[in-house]
Amino acid sequence: MTIEAVIFDLDGTLTVPFLDFDQIRREIGLPDGMSVLEGIAAMTPAQRQKAESILLEHESRAAQNSKLNDGAIEILDSLRRRNLPIGLLTRNLRKNVMLVVELHGLHFDAIVDRLDGPVKPDGFGVRHLCERFGVCAAKTLVVGDFKHDLECAKNAGAIAVLIRTHHQADQFASLADFTIDRLDEILTIIDTIENQTRMME
């Protein structure tokens, strides 16, 4: 099997984790552990407006202060040299993504944000990007730092790769097909999969 595309999460995956979701939940008034977007969606219109304002403030600050994880530029450049389409799939808003993109000189072949369709862990984003690239989900790596990323990959039939930057990574590592500590290990995964395929032919 040949890997045909790579899809990345943003915060915590390509960038250093910045968003404090526990703090966001406290400010919004959500129970510990509840997914923020899902919690906001269940609110009354008045509650939702206030909660979204709080979330947007945190997300905007995170984008403005974003720092890349080690090897982020290098892995994107390496994948591009291999002519692999690169997607970005985020539960954030496109305006914040574009701020990070412009701040760090990043480039993606396509981006899916939370307004484009059902958010992670739904498999919509992966399926949409694969269709856009003309590739098979089963031959696509989805790289993320949280369980939503891994569940999203599984729901779309893609290959789930966990980068261990989240403090709870061990709790959802079992959802991953591969686990890495550095972004450059993605190349090793690609080479391993392709070598195993050649040996089986």
C-alpha positions as CSV (number, residue, x, y, z in Angstrom):
1,M,0.0,0.0,0.0
2,T,1.2,3.5,-0.8
3,I,0.2,6.4,1.4
4,E,-1.7,8.9,-0.8
5,A,-2.3,11.9,1.5
6,V,-1.7,13.3,5.0
7,I,-4.2,15.2,7.0
8,F,-3.1,17.2,10.1
9,D,-4.9,18.7,13.1
10,L,-3.6,22.1,14.1
11,D,-3.4,23.0,17.8
12,G,-1.2,20.6,19.7
13,T,-0.2,18.8,16.5
14,L,1.5,21.3,14.2
15,T,1.5,24.0,16.8
16,V,2.4,23.8,20.5
17,P,-0.7,23.2,22.7
18,F,-2.0,26.6,23.8
19,L,-5.7,26.4,24.3
20,D,-6.7,25.6,27.9
21,F,-10.0,23.8,27.5
22,D,-10.4,23.3,31.2
23,Q,-10.3,27.1,31.6
24,I,-12.6,27.6,28.7
25,R,-15.1,25.2,30.1
26,R,-15.0,26.9,33.5
27,E,-15.6,30.4,31.9
28,I,-18.4,29.1,29.7
29,G,-20.0,27.0,32.5
30,L,-19.6,23.5,31.1
31,P,-19.0,20.4,33.1
32,D,-15.4,19.0,33.3
33,G,-14.6,16.8,30.4
34,M,-17.5,17.9,28.1
35,S,-16.6,18.8,24.5
36,V,-16.7,22.5,24.2
37,L,-18.4,22.8,20.8
38,E,-21.0,20.1,21.6
39,G,-21.7,21.8,25.0
40,I,-22.2,25.2,23.3
41,A,-24.5,23.7,20.7
42,A,-26.8,22.4,23.4
43,M,-27.3,25.9,25.0
44,T,-30.1,28.3,24.6
45,P,-29.4,31.1,22.0
46,A,-28.6,33.7,24.6
47,Q,-26.2,31.3,26.5
48,R,-24.7,30.2,23.2
49,Q,-23.9,33.8,22.1
50,K,-22.0,34.5,25.3
51,A,-20.2,31.1,25.2
52,E,-19.1,31.6,21.6
53,S,-17.8,35.0,22.4
54,I,-15.6,33.5,25.2
55,L,-14.4,30.7,23.0
56,L,-13.6,33.0,20.1
57,E,-11.5,35.2,22.4
58,H,-9.5,32.2,23.5
59,E,-9.0,30.9,20.0
60,S,-8.0,34.3,18.6
61,R,-5.4,34.7,21.4
62,A,-4.1,31.2,20.7
63,A,-3.7,31.9,17.0
64,Q,-1.9,35.2,17.7
65,N,0.5,33.5,20.1
66,S,1.0,30.3,18.2
67,K,4.3,28.5,18.0
68,L,5.1,25.6,15.8
69,N,6.0,22.2,17.2
70,D,9.6,21.1,16.4
71,G,9.8,19.8,12.8
72,A,6.5,21.2,11.6
73,I,7.9,23.2,8.6
74,E,10.3,20.3,7.8
75,I,7.6,17.6,7.7
76,L,5.4,19.7,5.5
77,D,8.3,20.4,3.1
78,S,9.2,16.6,3.1
79,L,5.7,15.5,2.3
80,R,5.5,18.1,-0.5
81,R,8.7,16.8,-2.0
82,R,7.0,13.4,-2.1
83,N,4.1,15.0,-3.9
84,L,1.6,14.0,-1.2
85,P,-1.5,16.3,-0.8
86,I,-1.6,17.9,2.7
87,G,-4.8,18.7,4.4
88,L,-5.7,20.5,7.6
89,L,-8.7,19.5,9.6
90,T,-9.6,21.6,12.6
91,R,-12.4,22.3,15.0
92,N,-11.3,25.9,15.0
93,L,-12.4,28.7,12.6
94,R,-10.8,29.4,9.3
95,K,-9.8,33.0,10.2
96,N,-7.7,31.7,13.1
97,V,-6.2,29.0,10.9
98,M,-5.2,31.6,8.3
99,L,-3.7,33.7,11.0
100,V,-1.5,30.8,12.0
101,V,-0.8,30.0,8.3
102,E,0.4,33.5,7.5
103,L,2.3,33.9,10.8
104,H,4.4,30.9,10.1
105,G,4.4,30.7,6.3
106,L,2.5,27.4,6.1
107,H,0.8,25.9,3.1
108,F,-2.0,23.3,2.8
109,D,-3.7,22.0,-0.3
110,A,-7.1,22.2,1.4
111,I,-8.5,23.2,4.8
112,V,-11.7,22.0,6.6
113,D,-12.8,24.0,9.6
114,R,-15.8,23.7,12.0
115,L,-18.1,25.7,9.7
116,D,-17.6,23.4,6.7
117,G,-19.6,20.4,8.1
118,P,-19.9,18.1,11.1
119,V,-16.8,18.4,13.3
120,K,-14.4,15.8,14.6
121,P,-14.9,13.1,15.8
122,D,-17.3,12.8,12.8
123,G,-15.5,11.5,9.8
124,F,-16.9,14.2,7.5
125,G,-13.7,16.2,7.3
126,V,-11.5,13.3,6.4
127,R,-13.9,12.1,3.8
128,H,-14.3,15.6,2.3
129,L,-10.5,16.1,2.1
130,C,-9.9,12.7,0.6
131,E,-12.6,13.3,-2.0
132,R,-11.0,16.7,-2.8
133,F,-7.6,15.1,-3.2
134,G,-9.0,12.1,-5.2
135,V,-7.4,9.7,-2.7
136,C,-8.6,6.7,-0.7
137,A,-9.2,7.2,3.0
138,A,-7.7,3.8,3.8
139,K,-4.4,5.1,2.3
140,T,-4.5,8.5,4.2
141,L,-2.7,9.3,7.4
142,V,-4.7,11.5,9.9
143,V,-2.3,13.0,12.5
144,G,-3.6,14.5,15.7
145,D,-2.9,14.9,19.4
146,F,-6.4,14.2,20.8
147,K,-9.0,11.4,20.8
148,H,-11.3,13.4,18.5
149,D,-8.6,13.2,15.8
150,L,-8.2,9.5,16.2
151,E,-11.9,8.8,16.3
152,C,-12.4,11.0,13.2
153,A,-9.8,8.9,11.3
154,K,-11.5,5.6,12.4
155,N,-14.9,6.9,11.4
156,A,-13.7,7.7,7.9
157,G,-11.7,4.5,7.5
158,A,-8.3,6.3,7.5
159,I,-5.1,5.6,9.4
160,A,-4.9,7.2,12.8
161,V,-1.6,8.6,14.0
162,L,-1.3,10.0,17.5
163,I,1.4,12.5,18.3
164,R,2.0,12.4,22.1
165,T,1.9,16.2,22.9
166,H,-1.4,16.0,24.9
167,H,-1.0,15.4,28.7
168,Q,-3.7,12.7,28.5
169,A,-2.2,11.0,25.4
170,D,-1.9,7.6,27.2
171,Q,-5.6,7.5,27.8
172,F,-6.5,7.3,24.2
173,A,-3.4,5.9,22.6
174,S,-5.3,2.6,22.1
175,L,-7.3,4.4,19.4
176,A,-4.2,5.0,17.3
177,D,-2.8,2.8,14.6
178,F,0.6,4.5,15.1
179,T,2.0,6.6,18.0
180,I,4.8,9.2,17.5
181,D,6.7,11.7,19.6
182,R,8.0,13.8,16.8
183,L,6.6,15.0,13.5
184,D,9.4,13.6,11.5
185,E,8.4,10.1,12.5
186,I,5.5,10.4,10.0
187,L,8.1,9.7,7.2
188,T,9.1,6.5,9.0
189,I,5.4,5.4,9.1
190,I,5.0,6.0,5.4
191,D,8.2,4.2,4.5
192,T,7.3,1.2,6.9
193,I,3.8,0.8,5.3
194,E,5.2,0.9,1.8
195,N,8.0,-1.5,2.6
196,Q,5.7,-4.0,4.2
197,T,3.5,-3.8,1.1
198,R,6.4,-4.5,-1.2
199,M,7.4,-7.5,1.0
200,M,3.9,-8.9,0.7
201,E,3.7,-8.7,-3.1
